[in-house]
Amino acid sequence: RGVGVRAEGRAPVRGGAELFADEAGQIPAGRVTSGAFGPSAGGPVAMGYVPTHLATPGTRLFAGVRGRFLPVQVAALPFVAPTFRR
């Protein structure tokens, strides 16, 4: 299922990064499809795919980035509520 992902630190999680259900990186949980720093969101944001049972906003996962496992959370989309009017 497609989800939003927010990194808990300042390092962006890029597309292609693996998501894991445990801090040791032993239980695969999905993959990031795209990610970057989101100025309007106030930090790094990403989108990816995880199994349905892990798609609840607030679920803690870990992203494999440069040999480390960074904590991330599944987030509701959109990351920032639209404020425009027509």
N, C-alpha and C positions, 0 to 999 in steps of 0.2 A: 504494500500500500504506500502511496506517495505521502510524504510528511515533510514538515519544516523542521529544521534542526538549528539550535542555538548553541554555540560553543560557550563554555563557562569562563574561559580565559579570553585573551585578546588575539590569539593566533587563529587565523582563518583556516577552515577545513575546506580543502579544494575538492573539485570533482574527481572521482575515482578512488577516494579514500574509503577504506573498509570501515564498517561499523560493527562493534562487538557488544555483547551483553555483559561482559565481565572486564574488570580492569587489567587482567593478564592477557587479554586478546585471545582467549581459547574458545569462546563461544561466538561464532559469526552471527551477525544480526542484520546485515544489509550493506548497502553501498550508497555513498553520496554521489549525486549526479551533477551538482553544481554548487559552488560556494564562493563567497567573497566577503569583504568587510561591508557592512550595510550602514552608511552614515545616518540614515533616518531611523534605523533600528537601534543605533547606539552600540553596535558591536558586530562580530562576525555572525553571519547567517548562512545557511545552506539548505538544500533540498535533496531528498534521497528516497530510497525505498527500503522498507522494513516489513517483516511479517505483521499481520493484523493485530496479533496479541501484544505487540510492542509499539503500536501506533498511537497510544493514548498520550495526549499532551502532558508533559511533566515526567515521562519515563526517562530514566537516566541510562545513557549508553556511553560507549567510549569509541572515539575515532582514532584510527591508526594514522598518525602524522609523523613522518620522518623518524620512524623507529620508536616513537613514544605513543602512549594511549591517553588522549586528552578527553576529559569528561565533557559530555554534551547532553542536552535535553531535547526531547521531541517537543516541538512548539506548534501552536495553532497557526494556521495561515488565514489571512495575510499577516506578516510580521508586524506591520504598522497599519492601523485602521485608516481608511481613506478619509480625507477631510475636504475633498473638493465638492462643489455643487454644480449642477447644470442649469 
